[in-house]
């Protein structure tokens, strides 16, 4: 993982960590602790930190996290519904989309989408996250139809749906202006949007990832329009492929600039590149097999420091990293574990070995093992239930697991050790 011990009995004090860092890094971190906004160049410097500098970056991020949000770690009970895996965009980093005549092509009926939403509601879900491929045969008003079908069946569930790429496609299909399309979706029940399809907001990199089918400027235009229409979104970054520290710092700075203008982002979600089944990794000579463990730590820590006071919820994607690495991220700036999911297929299609579902009880166990306070939230980070003094009701995973597939089994030894202290 890294030479920096995130959870040990002899973790150095913050002051000791800063004292061993080089002077340029220590000055940047002192500024972050004092509440000064870090520049893009300073962010790049922190992304390049190694050794004692890296230890100080991680330690400072944890301290700023405590300043901004305290010791709460949140999660949302949500079901992912990927309504079609048919997509003709051929993004190089994605293995989810297939042709409509391919074996395994799927397009859920509106009734099935609504049924899955109702099942999530009955299992305690407060949100459904609905996304799909850009199917060539989608009717012009299909996204509206999905929203209406879900809201007829489950009026009170929050619908978090449609990436900026899907919004772009909906405008193209419906042939109405962006603002009108967003208004139509909101009226039909759209509660918020995932800020995916951001990848890296850099033209040179995007040309290699997606042939710039949705440019960085177009992504930003759609996000700003959504915020202007009262539709809040998440913000994401996909890293660990053909990118590097300069791209990461520029991306975060651009997200921050949007947030300063609109206030519409609810959270920032680093998404590590899953390489195993992707064309990008197979065909691009410079593509890396995803981020290193150290890069994962840096991404969560530096995003915390650069976004402090603007976006204070830094989420860990346990689907991308797995529960053990997600647990580690809680020690370097992160304060949210995302969703229980119930279903997930996009990351698994690219080769991720995690996904499907973590139950609320398992979420609470991960959070407590990190020495933090578990809280169930809704999409907008309002508290649904405080689990500081009790456990969630037990529910069986929606998908049956094989023996030994418990996603928090790795916590057994840690929990035993903590209890013995």
KOLGU-908970 format. One record per residue (C-alpha): residue number from 1; residue in one letter; x, y, z. Coordinates in steps of 0.5 Angstrom, whole numbers, plus 2048, in hexadecimal, padded with zeros to 3 digits. Layout:
@num=NUM, residuo=a, u=X, v=Y, w=Z
...
end
This chain:
@num=1, residuo=x, u=800, v=800, w=800
@num=2, residuo=x, u=804, v=806, w=803
@num=3, residuo=x, u=80A, v=807, w=808
@num=4, residuo=x, u=805, v=80B, w=80C
@num=5, residuo=x, u=802, v=808, w=811
@num=6, residuo=x, u=7FB, v=80B, w=811
@num=7, residuo=x, u=7F8, v=806, w=817
@num=8, residuo=x, u=7FD, v=805, w=81C
@num=9, residuo=x, u=7FE, v=805, w=824
@num=10, residuo=x, u=804, v=80A, w=822
@num=11, residuo=x, u=802, v=80F, w=81D
@num=12, residuo=x, u=806, v=815, w=81D
@num=13, residuo=x, u=803, v=81C, w=81F
@num=14, residuo=x, u=801, v=820, w=81A
@num=15, residuo=x, u=806, v=825, w=81C
@num=16, residuo=x, u=80B, v=820, w=81C
@num=17, residuo=x, u=809, v=81E, w=815
@num=18, residuo=x, u=80A, v=825, w=813
@num=19, residuo=x, u=811, v=826, w=816
@num=20, residuo=x, u=813, v=820, w=812
@num=21, residuo=x, u=811, v=823, w=80B
@num=22, residuo=x, u=815, v=827, w=806
@num=23, residuo=x, u=814, v=82F, w=807
@num=24, residuo=x, u=810, v=830, w=801
@num=25, residuo=x, u=80B, v=82A, w=802
@num=26, residuo=x, u=80A, v=82C, w=80A
@num=27, residuo=x, u=808, v=833, w=808
@num=28, residuo=x, u=803, v=831, w=803
@num=29, residuo=x, u=800, v=82D, w=809
@num=30, residuo=x, u=801, v=832, w=80E
@num=31, residuo=x, u=7FC, v=836, w=809
@num=32, residuo=x, u=7F7, v=831, w=808
@num=33, residuo=x, u=7F7, v=830, w=810
@num=34, residuo=x, u=7F6, v=838, w=810
@num=35, residuo=x, u=7F0, v=837, w=80B
@num=36, residuo=x, u=7F3, v=83A, w=805
@num=37, residuo=x, u=7F1, v=838, w=7FE
@num=38, residuo=x, u=7F7, v=834, w=7FB
@num=39, residuo=x, u=7F9, v=836, w=7F4
@num=40, residuo=x, u=7F9, v=831, w=7EE
@num=41, residuo=x, u=800, v=831, w=7EE
@num=42, residuo=x, u=801, v=82F, w=7F6
@num=43, residuo=x, u=7FC, v=82A, w=7F5
@num=44, residuo=x, u=801, v=827, w=7EF
@num=45, residuo=x, u=806, v=827, w=7F4
@num=46, residuo=x, u=802, v=823, w=7F9
@num=47, residuo=x, u=801, v=81E, w=7F4
@num=48, residuo=x, u=808, v=81D, w=7F3
@num=49, residuo=x, u=80A, v=81C, w=7FA
@num=50, residuo=x, u=80E, v=816, w=7FD
@num=51, residuo=x, u=810, v=814, w=803
@num=52, residuo=x, u=810, v=818, w=809
@num=53, residuo=x, u=80C, v=81E, w=805
@num=54, residuo=x, u=807, v=818, w=803
@num=55, residuo=x, u=806, v=817, w=80A
@num=56, residuo=x, u=805, v=81E, w=80C
@num=57, residuo=x, u=800, v=81F, w=806
@num=58, residuo=x, u=7FC, v=819, w=809
@num=59, residuo=x, u=7FC, v=81B, w=810
@num=60, residuo=x, u=7FA, v=822, w=80E
@num=61, residuo=x, u=7F4, v=820, w=80A
@num=62, residuo=x, u=7F2, v=81C, w=810
@num=63, residuo=x, u=7F2, v=822, w=814
@num=64, residuo=x, u=7EF, v=826, w=80F
@num=65, residuo=x, u=7E9, v=821, w=80F
@num=66, residuo=x, u=7E8, v=821, w=816
@num=67, residuo=x, u=7E8, v=829, w=816
@num=68, residuo=x, u=7E3, v=829, w=810
@num=69, residuo=x, u=7DE, v=823, w=812
@num=70, residuo=x, u=7E0, v=820, w=818
@num=71, residuo=x, u=7E1, v=818, w=819
@num=72, residuo=x, u=7DA, v=816, w=816
@num=73, residuo=x, u=7DB, v=812, w=810
@num=74, residuo=x, u=7D4, v=811, w=80C
@num=75, residuo=x, u=7D1, v=80D, w=807
@num=76, residuo=x, u=7CB, v=80C, w=803
@num=77, residuo=x, u=7C6, v=806, w=802
@num=78, residuo=x, u=7C5, v=806, w=7FA
@num=79, residuo=x, u=7C4, v=801, w=7F5
@num=80, residuo=x, u=7C8, v=802, w=7EE
@num=81, residuo=x, u=7C3, v=801, w=7E8
@num=82, residuo=x, u=7C7, v=800, w=7E1
@num=83, residuo=x, u=7C1, v=800, w=7DD
@num=84, residuo=x, u=7C5, v=7FE, w=7D6
@num=85, residuo=x, u=7CC, v=7FC, w=7D5
@num=86, residuo=x, u=7CB, v=7FD, w=7CD
@num=87, residuo=x, u=7D0, v=803, w=7CB
@num=88, residuo=x, u=7D3, v=805, w=7C5
@num=89, residuo=x, u=7D8, v=80B, w=7C8
@num=90, residuo=x, u=7DE, v=806, w=7C8
@num=91, residuo=x, u=7E1, v=80A, w=7CE
@num=92, residuo=x, u=7E8, v=807, w=7CE
@num=93, residuo=x, u=7E8, v=806, w=7D6
@num=94, residuo=x, u=7E1, v=803, w=7D6
@num=95, residuo=x, u=7E0, v=7FB, w=7D5
@num=96, residuo=x, u=7D8, v=7FC, w=7D7
@num=97, residuo=x, u=7D5, v=7FE, w=7D1
@num=98, residuo=x, u=7D4, v=7F9, w=7CB
@num=99, residuo=x, u=7D0, v=7F9, w=7C5
@num=100, residuo=x, u=7C8, v=7F7, w=7C5
@num=101, residuo=x, u=7C9, v=7F1, w=7C1
@num=102, residuo=x, u=7CF, v=7EE, w=7C5
@num=103, residuo=x, u=7CE, v=7E8, w=7CA
@num=104, residuo=x, u=7CC, v=7EB, w=7D1
@num=105, residuo=x, u=7C9, v=7F2, w=7CE
@num=106, residuo=x, u=7C4, v=7F4, w=7D3
@num=107, residuo=x, u=7BE, v=7F9, w=7D4
@num=108, residuo=x, u=7BA, v=7F9, w=7DA
@num=109, residuo=x, u=7B3, v=7FB, w=7D9
@num=110, residuo=x, u=7B0, v=801, w=7DC
@num=111, residuo=x, u=7AC, v=7FC, w=7E1
@num=112, residuo=x, u=7B2, v=7F9, w=7E3
@num=113, residuo=x, u=7B6, v=7FF, w=7E4
@num=114, residuo=x, u=7B0, v=801, w=7E9
@num=115, residuo=x, u=7B0, v=7FA, w=7EC
@num=116, residuo=x, u=7B7, v=7FB, w=7EE
@num=117, residuo=x, u=7B6, v=802, w=7F1
@num=118, residuo=x, u=7B0, v=7FF, w=7F5
@num=119, residuo=x, u=7B4, v=7F9, w=7F7
@num=120, residuo=x, u=7BA, v=7FE, w=7F9
@num=121, residuo=x, u=7B5, v=802, w=7FD
@num=122, residuo=x, u=7B2, v=7FC, w=801
@num=123, residuo=x, u=7B9, v=7FA, w=803
@num=124, residuo=x, u=7BA, v=801, w=806
@num=125, residuo=x, u=7BD, v=805, w=800
@num=126, residuo=x, u=7BC, v=80C, w=800
@num=127, residuo=x, u=7BF, v=80D, w=7F9
@num=128, residuo=x, u=7C0, v=80A, w=7F2
@num=129, residuo=x, u=7C5, v=80B, w=7ED
@num=130, residuo=x, u=7C3, v=80A, w=7E6
@num=131, residuo=x, u=7C8, v=80A, w=7E0
@num=132, residuo=x, u=7C9, v=807, w=7DA
@num=133, residuo=x, u=7CC, v=806, w=7D3
@num=134, residuo=x, u=7CB, v=80B, w=7CE
@num=135, residuo=x, u=7C6, v=806, w=7CA
@num=136, residuo=x, u=7C5, v=808, w=7C3
@num=137, residuo=x, u=7BE, v=806, w=7C3
@num=138, residuo=x, u=7BC, v=80A, w=7C9
@num=139, residuo=x, u=7B5, v=80E, w=7C8
@num=140, residuo=x, u=7B6, v=816, w=7C8
@num=141, residuo=x, u=7B2, v=816, w=7CF
@num=142, residuo=x, u=7B5, v=810, w=7D2
@num=143, residuo=x, u=7B9, v=813, w=7D8
@num=144, residuo=x, u=7B2, v=816, w=7DA
@num=145, residuo=x, u=7AF, v=810, w=7D9
@num=146, residuo=x, u=7B3, v=80C, w=7DE
@num=147, residuo=x, u=7B2, v=812, w=7E3
@num=148, residuo=x, u=7AB, v=812, w=7E3
@num=149, residuo=x, u=7AB, v=80A, w=7E3
@num=150, residuo=x, u=7AF, v=80A, w=7EA
@num=151, residuo=x, u=7AB, v=810, w=7ED
@num=152, residuo=x, u=7A4, v=80D, w=7EB
@num=153, residuo=x, u=7A7, v=806, w=7EF
@num=154, residuo=x, u=7AB, v=809, w=7F4
@num=155, residuo=x, u=7A9, v=811, w=7F5
@num=156, residuo=x, u=7AE, v=812, w=7FB
@num=157, residuo=x, u=7B4, v=80F, w=7F9
@num=158, residuo=x, u=7BA, v=814, w=7F6
@num=159, residuo=x, u=7BC, v=813, w=7EF
@num=160, residuo=x, u=7C3, v=815, w=7EE
@num=161, residuo=x, u=7C4, v=813, w=7E7
@num=162, residuo=x, u=7C7, v=815, w=7E0
@num=163, residuo=x, u=7CE, v=817, w=7DF
@num=164, residuo=x, u=7D0, v=81D, w=7DB
@num=165, residuo=x, u=7D1, v=819, w=7D5
@num=166, residuo=x, u=7CA, v=816, w=7D5
@num=167, residuo=x, u=7C7, v=81D, w=7D6
@num=168, residuo=x, u=7CB, v=81F, w=7D0
@num=169, residuo=x, u=7C8, v=819, w=7CC
@num=170, residuo=x, u=7C1, v=81B, w=7CF
@num=171, residuo=x, u=7C2, v=822, w=7CC
@num=172, residuo=x, u=7C4, v=81E, w=7C5
@num=173, residuo=x, u=7BE, v=819, w=7C5
@num=174, residuo=x, u=7B9, v=81E, w=7C7
@num=175, residuo=x, u=7BB, v=824, w=7C3
@num=176, residuo=x, u=7BA, v=829, w=7C9
@num=177, residuo=x, u=7BE, v=82E, w=7CC
@num=178, residuo=x, u=7C2, v=82C, w=7D2
@num=179, residuo=x, u=7BF, v=830, w=7D7
@num=180, residuo=x, u=7B8, v=82E, w=7D5
@num=181, residuo=x, u=7BA, v=826, w=7D5
@num=182, residuo=x, u=7BD, v=827, w=7DC
@num=183, residuo=x, u=7B6, v=82B, w=7DE
@num=184, residuo=x, u=7B2, v=825, w=7DB
@num=185, residuo=x, u=7B6, v=820, w=7DF
@num=186, residuo=x, u=7B6, v=824, w=7E5
@num=187, residuo=x, u=7AE, v=824, w=7E5
@num=188, residuo=x, u=7AE, v=81D, w=7E3
@num=189, residuo=x, u=7B2, v=81B, w=7EA
@num=190, residuo=x, u=7B9, v=81C, w=7E9
@num=191, residuo=x, u=7BC, v=81D, w=7F0
@num=192, residuo=x, u=7C3, v=81E, w=7EE
@num=193, residuo=x, u=7C9, v=81C, w=7E9
@num=194, residuo=x, u=7CF, v=818, w=7EA
@num=195, residuo=x, u=7D5, v=81C, w=7E7
@num=196, residuo=x, u=7D8, v=816, w=7E4
@num=197, residuo=x, u=7DB, v=816, w=7DC
@num=198, residuo=x, u=7E0, v=81C, w=7DF
@num=199, residuo=x, u=7E5, v=817, w=7DF
@num=200, residuo=x, u=7EB, v=81C, w=7DE
@num=201, residuo=x, u=7E9, v=823, w=7DC
@num=202, residuo=x, u=7EF, v=824, w=7D8
@num=203, residuo=x, u=7EE, v=824, w=7D0
@num=204, residuo=x, u=7F5, v=820, w=7CE
@num=205, residuo=x, u=7F3, v=81A, w=7D3
@num=206, residuo=x, u=7EB, v=81A, w=7D1
@num=207, residuo=x, u=7ED, v=81A, w=7CA
@num=208, residuo=x, u=7F1, v=813, w=7CB
@num=209, residuo=x, u=7EB, v=811, w=7D0
@num=210, residuo=x, u=7E5, v=812, w=7CC
@num=211, residuo=x, u=7E7, v=816, w=7C6
@num=212, residuo=x, u=7E4, v=81C, w=7C9
@num=213, residuo=x, u=7DD, v=81A, w=7C8
@num=214, residuo=x, u=7DB, v=81E, w=7CE
@num=215, residuo=x, u=7E0, v=823, w=7CF
@num=216, residuo=x, u=7E2, v=826, w=7D5
@num=217, residuo=x, u=7DF, v=82D, w=7D4
@num=218, residuo=x, u=7D9, v=829, w=7D2
@num=219, residuo=x, u=7D9, v=825, w=7D8
@num=220, residuo=x, u=7DA, v=82C, w=7DC
@num=221, residuo=x, u=7D4, v=82F, w=7D8
@num=222, residuo=x, u=7CF, v=829, w=7DA
@num=223, residuo=x, u=7D1, v=829, w=7E1
@num=224, residuo=x, u=7D0, v=831, w=7E2
@num=225, residuo=x, u=7CA, v=830, w=7DF
@num=226, residuo=x, u=7C7, v=82B, w=7E3
@num=227, residuo=x, u=7CA, v=82F, w=7E9
@num=228, residuo=x, u=7C6, v=835, w=7E7
@num=229, residuo=x, u=7C0, v=831, w=7E6
@num=230, residuo=x, u=7C0, v=82F, w=7ED
@num=231, residuo=x, u=7C3, v=828, w=7EC
@num=232, residuo=x, u=7C9, v=826, w=7F0
@num=233, residuo=x, u=7CE, v=822, w=7EE
@num=234, residuo=x, u=7D4, v=81E, w=7F0
@num=235, residuo=x, u=7DB, v=81F, w=7EE
@num=236, residuo=x, u=7E0, v=81A, w=7EB
@num=237, residuo=x, u=7E7, v=818, w=7E9
@num=238, residuo=x, u=7E9, v=812, w=7E5
@num=239, residuo=x, u=7F1, v=811, w=7E6
@num=240, residuo=x, u=7F6, v=80C, w=7E6
@num=241, residuo=x, u=7F6, v=80B, w=7DE
@num=242, residuo=x, u=7FA, v=810, w=7DA
@num=243, residuo=x, u=7FA, v=816, w=7DE
@num=244, residuo=x, u=7FE, v=819, w=7E4
@num=245, residuo=x, u=7FF, v=81E, w=7E9
@num=246, residuo=x, u=7FE, v=824, w=7E5
@num=247, residuo=x, u=7F8, v=821, w=7E2
@num=248, residuo=x, u=7F5, v=820, w=7E9
@num=249, residuo=x, u=7F6, v=826, w=7EC
@num=250, residuo=x, u=7F3, v=82A, w=7E6
@num=251, residuo=x, u=7ED, v=826, w=7E6
@num=252, residuo=x, u=7EC, v=827, w=7ED
@num=253, residuo=x, u=7ED, v=82F, w=7EC
@num=254, residuo=x, u=7E8, v=82F, w=7E7
@num=255, residuo=x, u=7E3, v=82B, w=7EB
@num=256, residuo=x, u=7E4, v=830, w=7F1
@num=257, residuo=x, u=7E3, v=836, w=7EC
@num=258, residuo=x, u=7DD, v=833, w=7EA
@num=259, residuo=x, u=7DB, v=832, w=7F1
@num=260, residuo=x, u=7DD, v=839, w=7F3
@num=261, residuo=x, u=7D8, v=83C, w=7EE
@num=262, residuo=x, u=7D2, v=837, w=7EF
@num=263, residuo=x, u=7D2, v=833, w=7F5
@num=264, residuo=x, u=7CF, v=82D, w=7F2
@num=265, residuo=x, u=7D4, v=828, w=7F3
@num=266, residuo=x, u=7D2, v=823, w=7F9
@num=267, residuo=x, u=7D9, v=81F, w=7FA
@num=268, residuo=x, u=7DF, v=81E, w=7F6
@num=269, residuo=x, u=7E0, v=816, w=7F4
@num=270, residuo=x, u=7E7, v=814, w=7F2
@num=271, residuo=x, u=7E6, v=80E, w=7ED
@num=272, residuo=x, u=7EC, v=80A, w=7EC
@num=273, residuo=x, u=7ED, v=807, w=7E5
@num=274, residuo=x, u=7EB, v=7FF, w=7E4
@num=275, residuo=x, u=7EF, v=7FD, w=7DF
@num=276, residuo=x, u=7EF, v=7F5, w=7DE
@num=277, residuo=x, u=7EA, v=7F5, w=7D8
@num=278, residuo=x, u=7EA, v=7FC, w=7D5
@num=279, residuo=x, u=7ED, v=7FD, w=7CE
@num=280, residuo=x, u=7F1, v=803, w=7D1
@num=281, residuo=x, u=7F5, v=7FE, w=7D5
@num=282, residuo=x, u=7F6, v=7F9, w=7CF
@num=283, residuo=x, u=7F7, v=7FE, w=7CA
@num=284, residuo=x, u=7FA, v=805, w=7CD
@num=285, residuo=x, u=802, v=804, w=7CE
@num=286, residuo=x, u=802, v=809, w=7D3
@num=287, residuo=x, u=7FC, v=806, w=7D7
@num=288, residuo=x, u=7FD, v=804, w=7DE
@num=289, residuo=x, u=7FA, v=7FF, w=7E2
@num=290, residuo=x, u=7F6, v=803, w=7E6
@num=291, residuo=x, u=7F8, v=808, w=7EC
@num=292, residuo=x, u=7FD, v=805, w=7F1
@num=293, residuo=x, u=7FB, v=805, w=7F8
@num=294, residuo=x, u=7FF, v=80B, w=7FA
@num=295, residuo=x, u=7FC, v=80F, w=7F4
@num=296, residuo=x, u=7F5, v=80D, w=7F7
@num=297, residuo=x, u=7F7, v=810, w=7FE
@num=298, residuo=x, u=7FA, v=816, w=7FB
@num=299, residuo=x, u=7F4, v=817, w=7F7
@num=300, residuo=x, u=7EF, v=817, w=7FD
@num=301, residuo=x, u=7F4, v=81B, w=801
@num=302, residuo=x, u=7F5, v=821, w=7FC
@num=303, residuo=x, u=7EE, v=821, w=7FA
@num=304, residuo=x, u=7EC, v=822, w=801
@num=305, residuo=x, u=7F2, v=828, w=801
@num=306, residuo=x, u=7F0, v=82B, w=7FB
@num=307, residuo=x, u=7E8, v=82B, w=7FC
@num=308, residuo=x, u=7E8, v=82D, w=803
@num=309, residuo=x, u=7E2, v=832, w=804
@num=310, residuo=x, u=7E0, v=831, w=7FD
@num=311, residuo=x, u=7DE, v=829, w=7FD
@num=312, residuo=x, u=7DF, v=826, w=804
@num=313, residuo=x, u=7DC, v=81F, w=802
@num=314, residuo=x, u=7E2, v=81B, w=7FF
@num=315, residuo=x, u=7DF, v=814, w=7FE
@num=316, residuo=x, u=7E3, v=80D, w=7FD
@num=317, residuo=x, u=7E0, v=809, w=7F8
@num=318, residuo=x, u=7E1, v=802, w=7FB
@num=319, residuo=x, u=7DE, v=7FF, w=7F4
@num=320, residuo=x, u=7E5, v=801, w=7F1
@num=321, residuo=x, u=7EA, v=800, w=7F7
@num=322, residuo=x, u=7E7, v=7FB, w=7FB
@num=323, residuo=x, u=7E5, v=7FB, w=802
@num=324, residuo=x, u=7EC, v=7FB, w=805
@num=325, residuo=x, u=7EF, v=800, w=801
@num=326, residuo=x, u=7E8, v=804, w=802
@num=327, residuo=x, u=7EA, v=803, w=80A
@num=328, residuo=x, u=7F1, v=806, w=809
@num=329, residuo=x, u=7EE, v=80C, w=805
@num=330, residuo=x, u=7EA, v=80E, w=80B
@num=331, residuo=x, u=7F1, v=810, w=80F
@num=332, residuo=x, u=7F3, v=815, w=809
@num=333, residuo=x, u=7ED, v=81A, w=808
@num=334, residuo=x, u=7E7, v=816, w=806
@num=335, residuo=x, u=7E0, v=816, w=80A
@num=336, residuo=x, u=7DB, v=812, w=806
@num=337, residuo=x, u=7DB, v=80B, w=803
@num=338, residuo=x, u=7D6, v=80C, w=7FE
@num=339, residuo=x, u=7D0, v=807, w=7FD
@num=340, residuo=x, u=7CE, v=800, w=7FF
@num=341, residuo=x, u=7CC, v=800, w=7F7
@num=342, residuo=x, u=7C9, v=7F9, w=7F7
@num=343, residuo=x, u=7CB, v=7F8, w=7F0
@num=344, residuo=x, u=7D1, v=7FB, w=7EC
@num=345, residuo=x, u=7D3, v=7F9, w=7E5
@num=346, residuo=x, u=7D7, v=7FE, w=7E2
@num=347, residuo=x, u=7DD, v=7FD, w=7E6
@num=348, residuo=x, u=7DD, v=7F6, w=7E6
@num=349, residuo=x, u=7DC, v=7F6, w=7DE
@num=350, residuo=x, u=7E3, v=7F9, w=7DE
@num=351, residuo=x, u=7E6, v=7F4, w=7E3
@num=352, residuo=x, u=7E5, v=7F6, w=7EA
@num=353, residuo=x, u=7E4, v=7F1, w=7EF
@num=354, residuo=x, u=7E0, v=7F5, w=7F4
@num=355, residuo=x, u=7D9, v=7F7, w=7F3
@num=356, residuo=x, u=7D2, v=7F4, w=7F4
@num=357, residuo=x, u=7D0, v=7F6, w=7FB
@num=358, residuo=x, u=7D3, v=7F8, w=802
@num=359, residuo=x, u=7CD, v=7F8, w=807
@num=360, residuo=x, u=7CC, v=7FE, w=80C
@num=361, residuo=x, u=7CE, v=7F9, w=811
@num=362, residuo=x, u=7D5, v=7F8, w=80D
@num=363, residuo=x, u=7D6, v=7FF, w=80C
@num=364, residuo=x, u=7D5, v=801, w=814
@num=365, residuo=x, u=7DA, v=7FB, w=815
@num=366, residuo=x, u=7DF, v=7FE, w=810
@num=367, residuo=x, u=7DE, v=805, w=813
@num=368, residuo=x, u=7DF, v=803, w=81A
@num=369, residuo=x, u=7E5, v=7FF, w=819
@num=370, residuo=x, u=7E8, v=806, w=817
@num=371, residuo=x, u=7E6, v=809, w=81D
@num=372, residuo=x, u=7E1, v=80D, w=81A
@num=373, residuo=x, u=7DA, v=80F, w=81B
@num=374, residuo=x, u=7D5, v=80B, w=816
@num=375, residuo=x, u=7CF, v=810, w=814
@num=376, residuo=x, u=7CA, v=80E, w=80E
@num=377, residuo=x, u=7C9, v=814, w=80A
@num=378, residuo=x, u=7C4, v=816, w=804
@num=379, residuo=x, u=7C7, v=818, w=7FD
@num=380, residuo=x, u=7C8, v=81F, w=800
@num=381, residuo=x, u=7CB, v=81D, w=806
@num=382, residuo=x, u=7C6, v=81E, w=80B
@num=383, residuo=x, u=7C6, v=819, w=811
@num=384, residuo=x, u=7C1, v=813, w=810
@num=385, residuo=x, u=7C3, v=80F, w=816
@num=386, residuo=x, u=7C9, v=810, w=81B
@num=387, residuo=x, u=7CC, v=809, w=81C
@num=388, residuo=x, u=7D1, v=80C, w=822
@num=389, residuo=x, u=7CD, v=807, w=827
@num=390, residuo=x, u=7CA, v=802, w=823
@num=391, residuo=x, u=7CA, v=7FD, w=81D
@num=392, residuo=x, u=7C6, v=7FD, w=817
@num=393, residuo=x, u=7C1, v=7F8, w=816
@num=394, residuo=x, u=7C4, v=7F2, w=813
@num=395, residuo=x, u=7C2, v=7F1, w=80C
@num=396, residuo=x, u=7C4, v=7EB, w=807
@num=397, residuo=x, u=7C8, v=7ED, w=801
@num=398, residuo=x, u=7C4, v=7EE, w=7FB
@num=399, residuo=x, u=7C9, v=7EA, w=7F7
@num=400, residuo=x, u=7CB, v=7E3, w=7FA
@num=401, residuo=x, u=7D2, v=7E3, w=7FC
@num=402, residuo=x, u=7D7, v=7DD, w=7FC
@num=403, residuo=x, u=7DA, v=7DA, w=802
@num=404, residuo=x, u=7E0, v=7DF, w=804
@num=405, residuo=x, u=7DD, v=7E5, w=800
@num=406, residuo=x, u=7DB, v=7E9, w=805
@num=407, residuo=x, u=7DE, v=7F0, w=803
@num=408, residuo=x, u=7E0, v=7F2, w=80A
@num=409, residuo=x, u=7E3, v=7EB, w=80C
@num=410, residuo=x, u=7EA, v=7EF, w=80C
@num=411, residuo=x, u=7E8, v=7F3, w=812
@num=412, residuo=x, u=7E8, v=7ED, w=817
@num=413, residuo=x, u=7EF, v=7ED, w=819
@num=414, residuo=x, u=7EF, v=7F5, w=81A
@num=415, residuo=x, u=7E8, v=7F5, w=81E
@num=416, residuo=x, u=7EB, v=7EF, w=822
@num=417, residuo=x, u=7F2, v=7F3, w=823
@num=418, residuo=x, u=7EE, v=7FA, w=825
@num=419, residuo=x, u=7EA, v=7F6, w=82A
@num=420, residuo=x, u=7F0, v=7F4, w=82D
@num=421, residuo=x, u=7F3, v=7FB, w=82E
end
